[in-house]
């Protein structure tokens, strides 16, 4: 885009701002090129990405002139008059959320479709930011935060020890936890962040690290007793109690009859509590099986390496 075109676009924006006029705004639903003029044969000056905010400046037949701010720079040009949802559209939030679902499904159906997943995340985030009164706002904020978190977590390089673990930027998930406190989406965000505390060390070198992880899950259940992941968290704590019993009761440098007896009782007590709190769930049935095995002296099958969350 030429400096003259950019200057003209910025001049228009400043003039409208000075006159107290706000440009109509919208969210892009799909990727499409930005043209220098309202003509698909004209030069391309940029690209609109799904989830980006666009300001609508003018219309000409099948095109609209837009201003798109991206990464600190502004681009003004023309796009086809389609593929966006305006902020003032009563169905705007639902439409943008639906586009996010579409891209997320595309990412899940095609291996390695990271671009589609990130498009979905931007669209969900747009729902939360641009349609804050929408009933979808909390869910959209969580999904927009969780997708890049999960992608980047899976891309973290393997570390030799748990102490060396590194985690992606958690700002967006923590924002969900704080802004939507008391909702299931805050509980979901908090559950994802539990793993940040799993840097104590190897279970096999430091069995006390299993105990610390168990306590993290138990604290989570106390804070979110009715959350969507609470039963799973209760089982994850129970599994670690069983793992601690396994480590302390077997022969070797960490053998400790007293601690083994303590965790054997912990397993029985935690399993009973889980089954009362979350009856008729798979987690309750798995808790019953785990407690049965420990009561009959069957060690837990431990993973080859200290896991990052989960049983």
Secondary structure, 3 states (H helix, E strand, C coil): CCHHHHHHHHHHHHHHHHCCCCCEEEEECCCEEEECCCCCCCCEEEEECCCCEEEEEEEECCEEEEEEEECCEEEEEEEECCCEEECCCCCHHHHHHHHHHHHHHHHHHCCCCHHHHHHHHHHHHHHHHHCCCCCCHHHHHHHHHHHHHHHHHHHCCCCCCHHHCCCCCCHHHHHHHHHCCCCHHHHHHHHHHHHHHCCCCCCCCCCHHHHHHHHHHHHHHHHCCCCCCHHHHHHHHHHHHHHHHHHHHCCCCCCCHHHHHHHHHHHHHHHHHHHHHCCCCHHHHHHHHHHHHHHCCCCCCCCCCCCCCCC
